[in-house]
Amino acid sequence: MDDLDSSPVKRPEPVKLETLGIEELERRISVLEEEIDRIREVIAAKRAVRGDAESLFKK
């Protein structure tokens, strides 16, 4: 297990969404969806590496 996996994630300060316009909110959604996709790719890559390592040590 990675030591980094257990490190706390620093969360950004919440944005007052009520103060943003519709276009700004839509852009924010787009940026967050891109970040979610990026995170999912990293998770998939880590799972693949872990799976490879586990299969190597099972032999």
Biopython code that builds the backbone (N, CA, C, O; Angstrom):
import numpy as np
from Bio.PDB.StructureBuilder import StructureBuilder

atoms = [
    (1, "MET", "N", (0.842, -1.183, 0.000)),
    (1, "MET", "CA", (0.000, 0.000, 0.000)),
    (1, "MET", "C", (0.882, 1.239, 0.000)),
    (1, "MET", "O", (1.891, 1.281, 0.704)),
    (2, "ASP", "N", (0.519, 2.228, -0.768)),
    (2, "ASP", "CA", (1.277, 3.471, -0.805)),
    (2, "ASP", "C", (1.120, 4.236, 0.497)),
    (2, "ASP", "O", (0.028, 4.296, 1.063)),
    (3, "ASP", "N", (2.217, 4.820, 0.971)),
    (3, "ASP", "CA", (2.120, 5.703, 2.131)),
    (3, "ASP", "C", (1.288, 6.929, 1.799)),
    (3, "ASP", "O", (0.632, 7.500, 2.670)),
    (4, "LEU", "N", (1.318, 7.331, 0.529)),
    (4, "LEU", "CA", (0.583, 8.519, 0.120)),
    (4, "LEU", "C", (-0.926, 8.291, 0.118)),
    (4, "LEU", "O", (-1.695, 9.247, 0.212)),
    (5, "ASP", "N", (-1.350, 7.044, 0.013)),
    (5, "ASP", "CA", (-2.782, 6.746, -0.003)),
    (5, "ASP", "C", (-3.461, 7.141, 1.292)),
    (5, "ASP", "O", (-4.648, 7.469, 1.285)),
    (6, "SER", "N", (-2.745, 7.120, 2.398)),
    (6, "SER", "CA", (-3.353, 7.428, 3.683)),
    (6, "SER", "C", (-3.172, 8.885, 4.104)),
    (6, "SER", "O", (-3.680, 9.294, 5.148)),
    (7, "SER", "N", (-2.457, 9.667, 3.305)),
    (7, "SER", "CA", (-2.255, 11.067, 3.671)),
    (7, "SER", "C", (-3.540, 11.856, 3.467)),
    (7, "SER", "O", (-4.268, 11.624, 2.502)),
    (8, "PRO", "N", (-3.819, 12.789, 4.375)),
    (8, "PRO", "CA", (-5.056, 13.564, 4.248)),
    (8, "PRO", "C", (-5.017, 14.469, 3.026)),
    (8, "PRO", "O", (-3.973, 15.005, 2.655)),
    (9, "VAL", "N", (-6.175, 14.620, 2.418)),
    (9, "VAL", "CA", (-6.296, 15.478, 1.245)),
    (9, "VAL", "C", (-6.716, 16.863, 1.713)),
    (9, "VAL", "O", (-7.705, 17.013, 2.430)),
    (10, "LYS", "N", (-5.962, 17.866, 1.307)),
    (10, "LYS", "CA", (-6.314, 19.232, 1.677)),
    (10, "LYS", "C", (-7.473, 19.676, 0.794)),
    (10, "LYS", "O", (-7.364, 19.698, -0.432)),
    (11, "ARG", "N", (-8.558, 20.021, 1.419)),
    (11, "ARG", "CA", (-9.747, 20.438, 0.685)),
    (11, "ARG", "C", (-9.759, 21.958, 0.525)),
    (11, "ARG", "O", (-9.467, 22.698, 1.464)),
    (12, "PRO", "N", (-10.099, 22.406, -0.679)),
    (12, "PRO", "CA", (-10.179, 23.857, -0.878)),
    (12, "PRO", "C", (-11.371, 24.441, -0.133)),
    (12, "PRO", "O", (-12.331, 23.740, 0.188)),
    (13, "GLU", "N", (-11.288, 25.721, 0.130)),
    (13, "GLU", "CA", (-12.400, 26.413, 0.778)),
    (13, "GLU", "C", (-13.626, 26.338, -0.123)),
    (13, "GLU", "O", (-13.505, 26.511, -1.335)),
    (14, "PRO", "N", (-14.793, 26.086, 0.439)),
    (14, "PRO", "CA", (-16.009, 26.048, -0.383)),
    (14, "PRO", "C", (-16.292, 27.410, -1.015)),
    (14, "PRO", "O", (-16.089, 28.456, -0.399)),
    (15, "VAL", "N", (-16.761, 27.366, -2.248)),
    (15, "VAL", "CA", (-17.119, 28.584, -2.965)),
    (15, "VAL", "C", (-18.595, 28.854, -2.724)),
    (15, "VAL", "O", (-19.410, 27.931, -2.741)),
    (16, "LYS", "N", (-18.935, 30.102, -2.502)),
    (16, "LYS", "CA", (-20.347, 30.448, -2.354)),
    (16, "LYS", "C", (-20.987, 30.408, -3.731)),
    (16, "LYS", "O", (-20.901, 31.360, -4.507)),
    (17, "LEU", "N", (-21.623, 29.297, -4.010)),
    (17, "LEU", "CA", (-22.176, 29.070, -5.338)),
    (17, "LEU", "C", (-23.273, 30.073, -5.687)),
    (17, "LEU", "O", (-23.483, 30.384, -6.859)),
    (18, "GLU", "N", (-23.957, 30.568, -4.692)),
    (18, "GLU", "CA", (-25.047, 31.518, -4.930)),
    (18, "GLU", "C", (-24.554, 32.817, -5.553)),
    (18, "GLU", "O", (-25.330, 33.546, -6.170)),
    (19, "THR", "N", (-23.274, 33.106, -5.393)),
    (19, "THR", "CA", (-22.727, 34.358, -5.923)),
    (19, "THR", "C", (-22.270, 34.227, -7.372)),
    (19, "THR", "O", (-21.926, 35.228, -8.001)),
    (20, "LEU", "N", (-22.262, 32.999, -7.912)),
    (20, "LEU", "CA", (-21.793, 32.775, -9.278)),
    (20, "LEU", "C", (-22.950, 32.834, -10.267)),
    (20, "LEU", "O", (-24.089, 32.498, -9.942)),
    (21, "GLY", "N", (-22.629, 33.267, -11.476)),
    (21, "GLY", "CA", (-23.610, 33.276, -12.543)),
    (21, "GLY", "C", (-23.775, 31.888, -13.146)),
    (21, "GLY", "O", (-22.997, 30.978, -12.859)),
    (22, "ILE", "N", (-24.787, 31.739, -13.979)),
    (22, "ILE", "CA", (-25.073, 30.440, -14.596)),
    (22, "ILE", "C", (-23.885, 29.958, -15.417)),
    (22, "ILE", "O", (-23.504, 28.791, -15.320)),
    (23, "GLU", "N", (-23.294, 30.832, -16.220)),
    (23, "GLU", "CA", (-22.149, 30.433, -17.046)),
    (23, "GLU", "C", (-20.979, 29.995, -16.183)),
    (23, "GLU", "O", (-20.293, 29.023, -16.501)),
    (24, "GLU", "N", (-20.750, 30.716, -15.087)),
    (24, "GLU", "CA", (-19.654, 30.355, -14.180)),
    (24, "GLU", "C", (-19.919, 28.994, -13.532)),
    (24, "GLU", "O", (-19.002, 28.185, -13.382)),
    (25, "LEU", "N", (-21.154, 28.749, -13.154)),
    (25, "LEU", "CA", (-21.508, 27.457, -12.554)),
    (25, "LEU", "C", (-21.341, 26.327, -13.556)),
    (25, "LEU", "O", (-20.840, 25.257, -13.211)),
    (26, "GLU", "N", (-21.758, 26.558, -14.797)),
    (26, "GLU", "CA", (-21.595, 25.528, -15.832)),
    (26, "GLU", "C", (-20.124, 25.257, -16.105)),
    (26, "GLU", "O", (-19.731, 24.106, -16.294)),
    (27, "ARG", "N", (-19.311, 26.302, -16.127)),
    (27, "ARG", "CA", (-17.865, 26.128, -16.332)),
    (27, "ARG", "C", (-17.255, 25.360, -15.173)),
    (27, "ARG", "O", (-16.390, 24.507, -15.371)),
    (28, "ARG", "N", (-17.705, 25.661, -13.972)),
    (28, "ARG", "CA", (-17.204, 24.966, -12.783)),
    (28, "ARG", "C", (-17.542, 23.478, -12.863)),
    (28, "ARG", "O", (-16.706, 22.635, -12.540)),
    (29, "ILE", "N", (-18.750, 23.155, -13.287)),
    (29, "ILE", "CA", (-19.147, 21.751, -13.463)),
    (29, "ILE", "C", (-18.232, 21.074, -14.470)),
    (29, "ILE", "O", (-17.775, 19.953, -14.247)),
    (30, "SER", "N", (-17.968, 21.752, -15.576)),
    (30, "SER", "CA", (-17.103, 21.192, -16.614)),
    (30, "SER", "C", (-15.704, 20.912, -16.076)),
    (30, "SER", "O", (-15.142, 19.845, -16.323)),
    (31, "VAL", "N", (-15.150, 21.854, -15.355)),
    (31, "VAL", "CA", (-13.806, 21.689, -14.790)),
    (31, "VAL", "C", (-13.787, 20.537, -13.800)),
    (31, "VAL", "O", (-12.854, 19.734, -13.801)),
    (32, "LEU", "N", (-14.805, 20.450, -12.958)),
    (32, "LEU", "CA", (-14.860, 19.373, -11.973)),
    (32, "LEU", "C", (-15.034, 18.013, -12.636)),
    (32, "LEU", "O", (-14.443, 17.032, -12.186)),
    (33, "GLU", "N", (-15.835, 17.937, -13.701)),
    (33, "GLU", "CA", (-15.996, 16.673, -14.418)),
    (33, "GLU", "C", (-14.683, 16.228, -15.055)),
    (33, "GLU", "O", (-14.367, 15.038, -15.064)),
    (34, "GLU", "N", (-13.913, 17.188, -15.590)),
    (34, "GLU", "CA", (-12.600, 16.859, -16.149)),
    (34, "GLU", "C", (-11.672, 16.332, -15.064)),
    (34, "GLU", "O", (-10.916, 15.388, -15.294)),
    (35, "GLU", "N", (-11.728, 16.934, -13.895)),
    (35, "GLU", "CA", (-10.887, 16.495, -12.780)),
    (35, "GLU", "C", (-11.296, 15.094, -12.324)),
    (35, "GLU", "O", (-10.438, 14.265, -12.020)),
    (36, "ILE", "N", (-12.582, 14.833, -12.276)),
    (36, "ILE", "CA", (-13.074, 13.502, -11.904)),
    (36, "ILE", "C", (-12.571, 12.460, -12.896)),
    (36, "ILE", "O", (-12.128, 11.384, -12.494)),
    (37, "ASP", "N", (-12.635, 12.770, -14.190)),
    (37, "ASP", "CA", (-12.128, 11.847, -15.214)),
    (37, "ASP", "C", (-10.644, 11.581, -15.024)),
    (37, "ASP", "O", (-10.191, 10.442, -15.142)),
    (38, "ARG", "N", (-9.894, 12.625, -14.730)),
    (38, "ARG", "CA", (-8.454, 12.492, -14.522)),
    (38, "ARG", "C", (-8.162, 11.613, -13.308)),
    (38, "ARG", "O", (-7.268, 10.768, -13.342)),
    (39, "ILE", "N", (-8.916, 11.820, -12.251)),
    (39, "ILE", "CA", (-8.735, 11.022, -11.036)),
    (39, "ILE", "C", (-9.068, 9.560, -11.303)),
    (39, "ILE", "O", (-8.361, 8.666, -10.839)),
    (40, "ARG", "N", (-10.135, 9.315, -12.046)),
    (40, "ARG", "CA", (-10.510, 7.931, -12.367)),
    (40, "ARG", "C", (-9.422, 7.238, -13.175)),
    (40, "ARG", "O", (-9.172, 6.048, -12.985)),
    (41, "GLU", "N", (-8.775, 7.972, -14.075)),
    (41, "GLU", "CA", (-7.679, 7.393, -14.856)),
    (41, "GLU", "C", (-6.513, 7.003, -13.956)),
    (41, "GLU", "O", (-5.912, 5.945, -14.141)),
    (42, "VAL", "N", (-6.193, 7.847, -12.988)),
    (42, "VAL", "CA", (-5.096, 7.548, -12.067)),
    (42, "VAL", "C", (-5.440, 6.335, -11.211)),
    (42, "VAL", "O", (-4.596, 5.468, -10.985)),
    (43, "ILE", "N", (-6.676, 6.280, -10.738)),
    (43, "ILE", "CA", (-7.110, 5.127, -9.940)),
    (43, "ILE", "C", (-6.995, 3.845, -10.760)),
    (43, "ILE", "O", (-6.493, 2.837, -10.262)),
    (44, "ALA", "N", (-7.451, 3.872, -12.004)),
    (44, "ALA", "CA", (-7.380, 2.688, -12.862)),
    (44, "ALA", "C", (-5.937, 2.256, -13.072)),
    (44, "ALA", "O", (-5.632, 1.064, -13.038)),
    (45, "ALA", "N", (-5.050, 3.218, -13.287)),
    (45, "ALA", "CA", (-3.637, 2.894, -13.485)),
    (45, "ALA", "C", (-3.048, 2.271, -12.225)),
    (45, "ALA", "O", (-2.291, 1.304, -12.309)),
    (46, "LYS", "N", (-3.387, 2.813, -11.061)),
    (46, "LYS", "CA", (-2.864, 2.264, -9.805)),
    (46, "LYS", "C", (-3.400, 0.862, -9.556)),
    (46, "LYS", "O", (-2.676, -0.012, -9.078)),
    (47, "ARG", "N", (-4.667, 0.652, -9.880)),
    (47, "ARG", "CA", (-5.236, -0.694, -9.702)),
    (47, "ARG", "C", (-4.555, -1.688, -10.623)),
    (47, "ARG", "O", (-4.313, -2.831, -10.235)),
    (48, "ALA", "N", (-4.246, -1.269, -11.830)),
    (48, "ALA", "CA", (-3.573, -2.155, -12.777)),
    (48, "ALA", "C", (-2.183, -2.532, -12.267)),
    (48, "ALA", "O", (-1.786, -3.695, -12.331)),
    (49, "VAL", "N", (-1.460, -1.555, -11.769)),
    (49, "VAL", "CA", (-0.118, -1.825, -11.241)),
    (49, "VAL", "C", (-0.209, -2.743, -10.030)),
    (49, "VAL", "O", (0.575, -3.683, -9.892)),
    (50, "ARG", "N", (-1.161, -2.467, -9.164)),
    (50, "ARG", "CA", (-1.318, -3.311, -7.976)),
    (50, "ARG", "C", (-1.703, -4.733, -8.379)),
    (50, "ARG", "O", (-1.197, -5.703, -7.815)),
    (51, "GLY", "N", (-2.601, -4.850, -9.357)),
    (51, "GLY", "CA", (-2.994, -6.174, -9.834)),
    (51, "GLY", "C", (-1.824, -6.930, -10.420)),
    (51, "GLY", "O", (-1.670, -8.128, -10.182)),
    (52, "ASP", "N", (-0.991, -6.230, -11.191)),
    (52, "ASP", "CA", (0.206, -6.856, -11.757)),
    (52, "ASP", "C", (1.150, -7.321, -10.649)),
    (52, "ASP", "O", (1.696, -8.423, -10.708)),
    (53, "ALA", "N", (1.335, -6.478, -9.647)),
    (53, "ALA", "CA", (2.228, -6.828, -8.538)),
    (53, "ALA", "C", (1.679, -8.015, -7.768)),
    (53, "ALA", "O", (2.425, -8.932, -7.425)),
    (54, "GLU", "N", (0.386, -8.008, -7.495)),
    (54, "GLU", "CA", (-0.220, -9.124, -6.762)),
    (54, "GLU", "C", (-0.074, -10.429, -7.523)),
    (54, "GLU", "O", (0.228, -11.464, -6.929)),
    (55, "SER", "N", (-0.286, -10.390, -8.842)),
    (55, "SER", "CA", (-0.157, -11.617, -9.623)),
    (55, "SER", "C", (1.287, -12.091, -9.687)),
    (55, "SER", "O", (1.541, -13.293, -9.763)),
    (56, "LEU", "N", (2.222, -11.172, -9.659)),
    (56, "LEU", "CA", (3.631, -11.524, -9.678)),
    (56, "LEU", "C", (4.028, -12.244, -8.389)),
    (56, "LEU", "O", (4.758, -13.235, -8.420)),
    (57, "PHE", "N", (3.542, -11.739, -7.265)),
    (57, "PHE", "CA", (3.911, -12.337, -5.982)),
    (57, "PHE", "C", (3.131, -13.590, -5.658)),
    (57, "PHE", "O", (3.535, -14.336, -4.766)),
    (58, "LYS", "N", (2.024, -13.859, -6.347)),
    (58, "LYS", "CA", (1.257, -15.087, -6.114)),
    (58, "LYS", "C", (1.940, -16.301, -6.731)),
    (58, "LYS", "O", (1.648, -17.436, -6.354)),
    (59, "LYS", "N", (2.841, -16.072, -7.671)),
    (59, "LYS", "CA", (3.503, -17.186, -8.364)),
    (59, "LYS", "C", (4.535, -17.839, -7.513)),
    (59, "LYS", "O", (5.182, -18.792, -7.948)),
]
sb = StructureBuilder()
sb.init_structure("model")
sb.init_model(0)
sb.init_chain("A")
sb.init_seg("    ")
for serial, (resi, resn, name, xyz) in enumerate(atoms, 1):
    if name == "N":
        sb.init_residue(resn, " ", resi, " ")
    sb.init_atom(name, np.array(xyz, "f"), 0.0, 1.0, " ", f" {name:<3s}", serial, name[0])
structure = sb.get_structure()
